[in-house]
Amino acid sequence: MRKHPYQKLLERKRTWTPVKPTKGEVKEGAYETIKRALAVRHMELPVGEFIREGLEKEVPSLARKLLESNVQDEIKHDLALGYIVDAYGIKDDAREELEAKRLRDAWIAHPDHTITKALVAERAIFFVLLPFFRFNGDPAMRTVSADISRDEQIHVGANTLVCAELGLSASPSLDKLRKATINWILQPLGINTTDKYLDKKFWTDASDRLMYEGKAPEFSDTKAARMPAFFEHDNTNLPQYA
């Protein structure tokens, strides 16, 4: 018997447990943007809430178990990224944190369907920031981004299916909010730098393509992006897998 796509996505999941890492070294020129990207973790729980609200509406019954699992993933993502923030000693009242919370509130207030908002945030924001951590972050960031990326691939697949079934699409105003969010995060970067992974246009173009095409060829190197070997980590930096 052929399995439903929602069931296939659910079976792809892998359990992992966030751990508290130690502070490492990030690529020179990336830290200010990394602080903003980490601050956007405040959108992880609202994305989970978007999905939870969707479950209270007309979401297909076959999708419910998967979406409920995805909500739990968002809680874990917030915890994992929060541990990194703690390792760097970033205060809750830092400028970046406060601005990210204002953006979070704008996403919450936006009138588009909650599942649509979750899809746009994950596909065109998180799918940009996670590779940014991979190419520019320290070993803990690279490891956490890989774990979250595996979850987010499933989330985007699920939300894409739900939006298709319900005939949902993002409004121009939600796209405008997406652009404002990604541009704020990447604002500290330059243009046409010698390192493409520190080039603002490289990342904003990727966000646009993910939004409009659902793919970003710019990230073809992601699988080959340098991942930390186990001996580069303090044991406390290694996530625990089921």
C-alpha positions in Angstrom: 0.0 0.0 0.0 1.4 3.4 -1.0 2.1 5.7 1.9 0.6 9.2 2.1 3.2 12.0 1.6 2.5 13.2 5.2 3.3 9.8 6.5 6.5 9.6 4.5 7.6 13.0 5.9 6.9 11.9 9.4 9.0 8.8 9.0 11.9 10.9 7.8 12.2 12.5 11.2 15.2 11.9 13.5 15.2 12.7 17.2 18.0 14.9 18.6 18.4 16.7 21.9 20.0 20.2 22.1 23.0 20.6 24.4 24.6 23.7 25.9 27.7 24.5 23.7 30.8 26.5 24.4 31.6 29.7 22.5 33.7 29.2 19.4 35.2 31.4 16.6 33.0 32.7 13.8 34.2 34.0 10.4 35.6 37.5 10.6 33.0 40.0 9.4 30.0 37.8 10.2 29.4 38.3 13.9 27.0 41.3 13.6 24.8 39.5 11.2 25.0 36.3 13.2 23.7 38.2 16.3 20.7 39.3 14.2 20.2 35.8 12.8 20.3 34.4 16.3 17.8 37.0 17.5 15.3 35.8 14.9 15.0 32.6 16.9 12.2 34.6 18.6 10.2 33.6 15.5 10.6 29.9 16.2 7.9 29.7 18.8 5.5 31.9 16.9 6.0 29.6 13.8 5.0 26.7 16.1 2.0 28.7 17.2 1.1 29.5 13.5 1.0 25.7 12.9 -1.0 25.1 16.1 -3.6 27.7 15.1 -3.8 26.0 11.7 -4.6 22.8 13.4 -7.7 24.5 14.9 -8.9 25.4 11.5 -9.4 23.4 8.3 -6.1 21.6 8.1 -6.3 18.1 6.5 -6.8 15.4 9.1 -3.9 13.3 7.6 -1.5 16.2 8.2 -2.4 16.7 11.9 0.1 14.2 13.5 2.9 15.5 11.4 2.1 19.2 12.1 1.8 18.5 15.8 5.3 16.9 15.7 6.5 20.0 13.9 5.3 22.3 16.7 7.5 20.3 19.1 10.4 20.7 16.8 10.1 24.5 16.9 10.3 24.4 20.7 13.5 22.4 20.4 14.9 24.8 17.8 14.3 27.8 20.1 16.1 26.0 22.9 19.1 25.0 20.8 19.6 28.5 19.4 19.0 30.0 22.9 21.9 27.9 24.2 24.1 29.4 21.6 23.0 32.9 22.5 23.8 32.1 26.2 27.2 30.9 25.2 27.9 34.3 23.6 26.5 36.2 26.5 24.0 38.1 24.3 21.6 39.9 26.7 17.9 39.8 26.2 17.7 43.6 26.0 20.4 43.9 23.3 19.4 46.1 20.4 19.2 43.1 18.0 17.0 41.1 20.4 14.5 44.0 20.7 14.3 44.6 17.0 13.8 40.9 16.3 10.9 40.9 18.8 9.3 43.8 16.9 9.6 41.8 13.7 8.1 38.8 15.4 5.1 40.8 16.5 4.6 42.0 12.9 4.5 38.4 11.7 2.1 37.5 14.4 -0.2 40.4 13.5 -0.1 39.8 9.8 -3.5 38.6 8.5 -2.4 35.8 6.1 -3.3 32.2 7.1 -1.1 30.9 9.8 0.2 27.9 7.8 1.1 30.3 5.0 3.1 32.5 7.4 4.9 29.4 8.7 5.8 28.3 5.2 7.2 31.7 4.2 9.2 32.1 7.4 10.7 28.7 7.1 11.3 28.5 3.4 12.5 32.1 2.7 14.0 33.2 6.1 15.2 30.1 8.1 16.4 28.3 4.9 18.7 31.4 4.4 19.9 31.7 7.9 20.7 28.1 8.5 23.3 28.0 5.6 24.6 31.3 6.8 25.4 29.6 10.1 26.9 26.7 8.2 29.3 28.8 6.2 30.1 31.5 8.7 29.4 30.2 12.2 31.4 28.4 14.8 31.4 24.5 15.2 28.3 24.6 17.5 26.4 26.8 15.1 27.3 24.6 12.1 26.1 21.4 14.0 22.9 23.0 15.2 22.1 24.4 11.8 22.5 21.0 10.2 20.1 19.4 12.8 17.5 22.2 12.4 17.8 22.1 8.6 16.8 18.4 8.6 13.7 19.3 10.6 12.9 22.3 8.5 13.0 20.4 5.2 10.2 18.3 6.6 8.3 21.3 7.9 8.4 23.1 4.6 7.4 19.9 2.8 4.4 19.5 5.1 3.3 23.2 5.0 3.7 23.2 1.2 1.3 20.3 0.9 -1.2 21.8 3.3 -1.1 25.2 1.5 -1.7 23.3 -1.8 -4.6 21.4 -0.4 -6.2 24.5 1.0 -5.5 26.7 -2.0 -3.4 29.1 0.1 -0.7 31.5 -1.1 1.3 34.4 0.3 -0.1 37.9 -0.1 2.1 40.7 -1.5 2.1 42.3 2.0 3.5 39.1 3.5 6.2 39.0 0.9 7.0 42.6 1.8 7.4 41.6 5.4 9.6 38.7 4.4 11.9 41.2 2.5 12.0 43.6 5.4 12.9 40.8 7.8 15.7 39.3 5.7 17.1 42.7 4.8 17.3 43.7 8.5 19.1 40.5 9.4 21.7 41.0 6.6 22.1 44.7 6.8 25.6 44.6 8.4 27.0 42.7 5.4 28.6 44.4 2.4 28.0 44.0 -1.3 30.3 42.4 -3.8 32.8 41.3 -1.1 35.7 39.0 -1.9 33.9 36.3 0.1 30.4 35.5 -1.4 29.2 34.2 1.9 29.7 37.6 3.4 27.9 39.3 0.4 24.5 40.6 1.3 23.2 40.2 -2.2 24.1 36.6 -2.3 21.8 35.9 0.6 19.0 38.2 -0.4 18.9 36.7 -3.9 18.7 33.3 -2.3 15.7 34.4 -0.1 14.0 35.7 -3.2 14.5 32.5 -5.2 13.3 30.4 -2.3 10.2 32.5 -2.0 9.3 32.6 -5.7 10.8 29.3 -7.0 11.1 27.2 -3.9 14.8 26.5 -4.5 18.1 28.3 -4.2 20.9 27.0 -6.5 23.2 29.3 -4.6 23.1 26.7 -1.8 24.4 23.8 -3.9 27.5 23.9 -1.8 25.6 23.5 1.4 26.1 19.7 1.5 29.8 20.3 1.1 30.0 23.1 3.6 32.6 22.4 6.2 31.0 20.5 9.1 33.0 20.2 12.3 34.7 16.9 13.0 34.0 15.4 16.4 37.5 16.1 17.6 36.9 19.9 17.1 34.2 19.8 19.6 34.2 19.9 23.4 32.0 17.0 24.3 29.4 19.4 25.6 28.9 20.7 22.1 27.8 17.5 20.6 24.0 17.0 20.3 22.5 13.8 21.5 20.7 11.6 19.0 18.2 8.9 19.6 
